[in-house]
């Protein structure tokens, strides 16, 4: 069971997250260009690692916000809401390897 809430309710956090994702989008376009330009595999792999790290950073920030706001509220909301949130958090940690 998943508790549905916005990815981030804080407008400043939402703006920062959107900016970071747009920067990552540009990095991915750069990767496409590198492949098209037949750049050495090692260079492409280094850039892929950079994109992956950037995505992990966004995931960490979203998880932090989720814990601060959504999870905190759910845990205060009563046994059913708390149990649903705990299940959701365990699932998220399993899927994302603690990112």
Secondary structure, DSSP 8 states (H G I E B T S, - for coil): ------S---HHHHHHHHHHHHHHHHHHHHHHHHHHTT--HHHHHHHHHHHHHHHHHHHHHHHHHIIIIIIHHHHHS-HHHHHHHHHHHHHHHHHHTT-
